[in-house]
């Protein structure tokens, strides 16, 4: 569930960044959300050993990096936003997180009819 929320927030930030040209701190916040979401998906894909997804999310991670921002023309910027949005949509559909096994607790043991 956490994975779906992070990917959806990053996708919403991408759409907002595509249609709204903001200057200053709101733009940096959107870049941070997209860059963080891309990093999250890259780590999730590496954990699932799906290295093609890791390589696919390198573009959004590098292009939306708020520390070293890229200055691109408007058509190139829209193409990168479109490709990144498609990558996030694809990750929502095809990249599922690996389930984490829980530890068995001593209180969860079934009653065996014996006293401790």
Steps between C-alpha positions, in 0.01 A plus 500: 500500500786737585651437158178596321471822702858608425464426129165681480635810675799506266272463199280787622808717551610417146166602354504819703856576388399447136203734496604766747814704452597598851808689605687464825422268789178336367689379193779365722242318712349336191846400378580356841179296502563357153869435567422332832226291342735390223764406757238303695394307188865436409566352845182292482593370155854416612358309797278302259799447263330681213797695374331627184266701722800638688650622173163638387464717808850643470365761254236647737746482788767696313271745321295599805795522736455827696869521594629507140201619292505463123411791275314363199278638227125474549446215248787297649368563851148385401643187336689413818191565710292277271755218509528529877123496544479187284773340709312576824174371352675183388654452841157530661373226270793260463741553789365357823696510826641175628303387807690515824468190712402566858660332796301253701435619850482278807155638572371386161566132565186290501396360834617139530309415809810515720586743770818698489 
